[in-house]
Amino acid sequence: MKPTVAPFPAARLRRTRASQAIRNLVQENTLTPSDFIWPVFVRDGDGVEEPVASMPGVMRRSVDKIAEAAVEAQALGIPAICLFPYTDASLKTEDCAEAWNPDNLTNRAIRAIKDAAPEIAVMTDVALDPYNINGHDGYVVDGEIVNDATVEALVKMTLAQADAGADIIGPSDMMDGRIGAMRAGLEQAGHHNVAILSYAAKYASAYYGPFRDAVGASGALKGDKKTYQMDPANSDEALRLIERDLMEGADMVMVKPGIAYLDICHRVKSAFGVPTYAYQVSGEYAMIQAAAQNGWIDGEKVMMESLMAFKRSGCNGILTYFAPAAAKLLNG
Ligand SMILES: NCC(=O)CCC(=O)O
């Protein structure tokens, strides 16, 4: 599209900014609570809400409290909640068997949400890192993250989550061939309507730091994730990954992190026109909250501006820890 501008003073571009009413009328993008997927942290126990130090305002919640949070989210008009488990170190093993335990934290939380707030969609995370003694998203054999054996384990994990009632599976592992394997597994098991939101363009990013604190993985990770997550220098590669995952059966795709990767969001949406989401990750959240707590920025305004930026870039929605706070503001 080529913008058309008449010569001054025929065109005074300030005319359409002159009042709030005119500004509302010409607004190109909108933000509503239905744009949000709310990531939450699940931990063991009963009646527990434990603050995450590096993410002010974010809690680790026991399953009963997760169900309460889902009821709150449903009332706020947030359509989906995404679960991340804080796994006890004693449950982390080399074979990661806890990942497909039908009664692991995630699967218990899915069932509790489905009982308490049946209308909210439950999204899960599929990767081995919460259960892996090495902190990696895949199996580690002789120092290498092995692909195909990991994919087999991820399919088992996916099926356990779908059996528990998950609506959206979120593979965040970045192994090759996992979307096709998961889709085939879900179809065979009769889970035709369980959707896959692929973390298709996930970068090896330093913005994930506070998340690892939140899920208790900070100490566990040996090495880095650069053999499976993307190089922040690359952009064409993101399009190849997105296309590959779509061809394997992904229903929706994600770019992660968010704000530093809006160019990728824009390219993905323009190239494929598919439901596209960005993950405003823990480091992005923590930076805004820390600056706000210091009085250096207006936290609420920066929160809303950052969320609108995702919509402007072409995203259909945003995974954001700000979901309930932003929804409350939007609901007035
Ligand atoms: N699979 C989830 C992450 O890797 C990190 C998200 C975050 O930093 O918020």
The ligand as a Gaussian input file, in Angstrom:
#p B3LYP/6-31G(d) Opt

LIG

0 1
 N        8.687000     -22.329000      26.973000
 C        8.633000     -21.120000      27.747000
 C        9.954000     -20.396000      27.768000
 O       10.896000     -20.923000      27.257000
 C       10.164000     -19.035000      28.349000
 C        9.044000     -18.099000      28.378000
 C        9.335000     -16.805000      29.124000
 O       10.484000     -16.400000      29.277000
 O        8.361000     -16.168000      29.566000

